[in-house]
Amino acid sequence: MDIMQVSLSNLKDHFVAYIDILGFTDMVKNDFLINPKNPLYITKLYDFHKSMQSLITNESEDIGFIQFSDSIVISTEYDKSKFVNFVKLISKFQYDLFCEGIFCRGGIAYGKHFFENNFMYSHGLIEAYIIENEISINPKIVISSDLFELLYPYNNVDSNLCVLKDEDGTIFIDYLKNYDSADCDKILSAVTLRKNTNPKVISKYRWLNRYINFKQISTQNTNVSTFEEV
């Protein structure tokens, strides 16, 4: 498509996920300033990027995927029948990062979206970014309430959709659904050992602790939060 011929009125709605990798600044400082001879995070993140590209290629040619610095955008054309698999794809990406001790948060929304030749112009992305920046807060990817109600009116939710309702009422991807408890115990132990005096970071670790305990896959803490099955 010639971009000069693009008509905004002809653009289609898309599901758009905006994902932010938490602690990215510290990762870059570690690799470039602290341990440049044996960088850790650039290798992990680049490997994840390549595996995600391969997975998307195998799954569907209709999924857009781009990563820049700590920002990741995943999109696909709006189609209710595609939403469960779209969420599963993002859930796998988030869980794989989690198993390496890399946490992320984000938002999923919908709206007009144009992405071609590495050029993106998207109302859906703006909506997803607002959710990530203002609502997600903790290591979770939150689904727009408007989108969720549009897809599942009267709470008629697809049983295959891996989501939970947080105590603040937000619906987020349940990325620890049906996974190995050993992985979660390992990550929780690593988080517990990290020394950080930043109240915002500590709050995120506490949320993750509660989420892991809710899934009943850790015995290291008994403070269970009030998440709900949707």
BARO-719057 format. One record per residue (C-alpha): x, y, z. Coordinates in nm, 4 decimals, padded with zeros to 6 digits. Example, Ala and Ser with C-alpha at 12.3 -4.5 7.8 and 13.67 -1.06 7.14 Angstrom:
      east     north        up
   01.2300  -00.4500   00.7800
   01.3670  -00.1060   00.7140
END
This chain:
      east     north        up
   00.0000   00.0000   00.0000
   00.1291   00.3435  -00.0920
   00.1155   00.5431   00.2290
   00.0254   00.8570   00.0337
  -00.2921   00.6786  -00.0705
  -00.3934   00.5721   00.2794
  -00.7397   00.6890   00.3798
  -00.7900   00.6944   00.7550
  -01.1571   00.6101   00.7083
  -01.0561   00.2880   00.5342
  -00.8228   00.1695   00.8101
  -00.9504  -00.1316   01.0023
  -00.9776  -00.1755   01.3768
  -00.7058  -00.3876   01.5351
  -00.6316  -00.5434   01.8697
  -00.3180  -00.3662   01.9859
  -00.0958  -00.4612   02.2789
   00.1633  -00.2229   02.4154
   00.4156  -00.3884   02.6483
   00.6827  -00.2201   02.8597
   00.9813  -00.4128   02.9985
   01.0300  -00.3137   03.3616
   01.3764  -00.2282   03.4924
   01.5132  -00.1776   03.1418
   01.7359   00.1153   03.2363
   01.9160  -00.0973   03.4965
   01.9576  -00.3778   03.2416
   02.1254  -00.1437   02.9936
   02.3517   00.0018   03.2643
   02.4482  -00.3494   03.3727
   02.5449  -00.4556   03.0207
   02.7196  -00.1391   02.9040
   02.8661   00.0070   03.2216
   02.8957  -00.2604   03.4894
   02.9599  -00.5839   03.3035
   03.0404  -00.5015   02.9382
   03.2650  -00.8045   02.8907
   02.9875  -01.0452   02.9824
   02.6562  -00.8734   02.8998
   02.3504  -01.0618   03.0170
   02.0318  -00.8869   02.9220
   02.1008  -00.7956   02.5608
   02.1460  -01.1629   02.4796
   01.8319  -01.2687   02.6636
   01.6136  -00.9992   02.5131
   01.7453  -01.0461   02.1610
   01.6904  -01.4216   02.1838
   01.3343  -01.3599   02.3025
   01.2824  -01.1164   02.0172
   01.3941  -01.3736   01.7605
   01.1868  -01.6529   01.9143
   00.8818  -01.4271   01.9185
   00.9320  -01.3394   01.5531
   00.9615  -01.7091   01.4688
   00.6516  -01.7960   01.6710
   00.4474  -01.5238   01.5018
   00.5642  -01.6332   01.1578
   00.4534  -01.9880   01.2327
   00.1240  -01.8811   01.3903
   00.0025  -01.6199   01.1466
   00.1195  -01.3663   00.8933
  -00.1509  -01.1269   01.0122
   00.0199  -01.0361   01.3401
   00.2300  -00.7222   01.3591
   00.5278  -00.7226   01.5938
   00.7852  -00.4559   01.6600
   01.0264  -00.3939   01.9467
   01.2211  -00.0796   02.0227
   01.4230  -00.0411   02.3408
   01.1877  -00.1386   02.6271
   00.8706  -00.1067   02.4167
   00.6944  -00.3895   02.2335
   00.3870  -00.3580   02.0127
   00.1857  -00.6605   01.8981
  -00.1231  -00.6208   01.6821
  -00.3722  -00.8104   01.4722
  -00.6906  -00.7231   01.2874
  -01.0009  -00.6966   01.5054
  -01.1805  -01.0306   01.4970
  -01.3430  -01.1791   01.8056
  -01.2490  -01.5304   01.6969
  -00.8788  -01.4310   01.7047
  -00.8742  -01.2740   02.0492
  -00.8159  -01.5886   02.2576
  -00.5102  -01.6858   02.0519
  -00.3876  -01.3257   02.0538
  -00.3957  -01.3282   02.4340
  -00.2293  -01.6714   02.4458
   00.0547  -01.5434   02.2299
   00.1133  -01.2458   02.4578
   00.0796  -01.4662   02.7660
   00.3538  -01.6984   02.6408
   00.5831  -01.4047   02.5711
   00.5226  -01.2592   02.9183
   00.5724  -01.5950   03.0892
   00.8956  -01.6718   02.9028
   01.0344  -01.3360   03.0138
   00.9107  -01.4030   03.3680
   01.1044  -01.7314   03.3821
   01.4223  -01.5332   03.3167
   01.3389  -01.2863   03.5930
   01.2358  -01.0149   03.3463
   00.9001  -00.8563   03.4206
   00.6752  -00.6493   03.2020
   00.3463  -00.4677   03.2137
   00.1182  -00.3382   02.9436
  -00.2206  -00.2723   02.7990
  -00.4412  -00.4229   02.5295
  -00.6908  -00.2034   02.3490
  -00.8434  -00.1659   02.0047
  -00.8692   00.1053   01.7437
  -00.7698   00.2119   01.3943
  -00.4180   00.0956   01.3198
  -00.1711   00.1288   01.0359
   00.1605  -00.0570   01.0317
   00.3649  -00.1064   00.7189
   00.7350  -00.0910   00.6281
   00.8193  -00.0298   00.9954
   00.5928   00.2772   00.9978
   00.3191   00.2802   01.2613
   00.0292   00.5203   01.3008
  -00.2257   00.3952   01.5468
  -00.5111   00.5095   01.7649
  -00.5241   00.1606   01.9181
  -00.1619   00.1969   02.0278
  -00.2366   00.5240   02.2057
  -00.5217   00.3599   02.3965
  -00.3016   00.0610   02.4907
  -00.0202   00.2931   02.6024
  -00.2558   00.4887   02.8288
  -00.3595   00.1631   02.9978
   00.0036   00.0596   03.0472
   00.1069   00.4000   03.1774
  -00.1883   00.4869   03.3978
  -00.3650   00.1629   03.4931
  -00.1389  -00.1441   03.4808
   00.1173  -00.0190   03.7379
   00.2185  -00.3727   03.8416
   00.3712  -00.6554   03.6313
   00.0487  -00.7309   03.4468
  -00.0975  -00.6684   03.1030
  -00.4431  -00.5161   03.1417
  -00.7212  -00.5481   02.8846
  -00.9243  -00.2365   02.8089
  -01.2581  -00.2503   02.9918
  -01.4313  -00.1143   02.6801
  -01.2769  -00.3870   02.4656
  -01.3612  -00.6612   02.7147
  -01.7245  -00.5530   02.7406
  -01.7491  -00.5302   02.3623
  -01.6122  -00.8811   02.3128
  -01.7905  -01.0434   02.6069
  -02.1162  -00.8644   02.6844
  -02.3076  -00.9879   02.9883
  -01.9783  -01.1432   03.1080
  -02.0169  -01.4269   02.8580
  -01.6418  -01.4972   02.8629
  -01.4762  -01.7633   02.6485
  -01.3636  -02.0423   02.8817
  -01.0301  -02.0637   02.6955
  -00.9408  -01.7014   02.7647
  -00.6577  -01.6908   03.0216
  -00.7450  -01.3827   03.2273
  -00.8058  -01.2855   03.5891
  -00.9780  -00.9951   03.7590
  -00.7534  -00.8005   03.9966
  -00.8749  -00.6524   04.3233
  -00.8837  -00.3108   04.1548
  -01.1353  -00.4449   03.9022
  -00.8989  -00.4619   03.6050
  -00.8906  -00.7683   03.3793
  -00.5350  -00.8870   03.3131
  -00.3643  -01.1735   03.1324
  -00.3201  -01.4725   03.3629
   00.0287  -01.5540   03.2394
   00.0946  -01.8061   03.5171
  -00.1993  -02.0251   03.4189
  -00.1103  -02.3955   03.3911
   00.2640  -02.3507   03.4345
   00.5352  -02.5150   03.6432
   00.5386  -02.4179   04.0123
   00.9160  -02.4688   04.0260
   00.9671  -02.1783   03.7859
   00.7519  -01.9505   03.9984
   00.9195  -02.0506   04.3248
   01.2586  -01.9811   04.1679
   01.1526  -01.6359   04.0515
   00.9851  -01.5510   04.3819
   01.3010  -01.6477   04.5689
   01.5104  -01.4288   04.3399
   01.2736  -01.1351   04.3858
   01.2788  -01.1777   04.7638
   01.6587  -01.1629   04.7635
   01.6779  -00.8451   04.5579
   01.7575  -00.5398   04.7639
   01.5613  -00.2358   04.6545
   01.4495   00.0606   04.8592
   01.2336   00.2189   04.5901
   00.8736   00.2046   04.7205
   00.7327   00.1713   04.3669
   00.9553  -00.1279   04.2924
   00.8796  -00.2896   04.6289
   00.5070  -00.2480   04.5600
   00.5439  -00.4306   04.2259
   00.7301  -00.7183   04.3936
   00.4558  -00.7451   04.6562
   00.1898  -00.7613   04.3871
   00.3829  -01.0357   04.2088
   00.4169  -01.2215   04.5375
   00.0407  -01.2096   04.5903
  -00.0291  -01.3182   04.2348
   00.2014  -01.6195   04.2639
   00.0422  -01.7194   04.5916
  -00.3065  -01.6850   04.4470
  -00.2102  -01.9371   04.1813
  -00.1228  -02.1722   04.4699
   00.2163  -02.2496   04.3252
   00.4336  -02.1156   04.6039
   00.4734  -02.2034   04.9695
   00.7005  -01.9138   05.0588
   00.4297  -01.6670   05.1604
   00.0733  -01.6941   05.2911
  -00.0526  -01.3460   05.2048
  -00.3069  -01.4321   04.9351
  -00.4706  -01.1460   04.7479
  -00.8252  -01.1239   04.6185
  -00.7923  -01.2070   04.2506
  -01.0953  -01.3577   04.0811
  -01.1560  -01.5999   03.7991
  -01.3460  -01.4328   03.5159
END
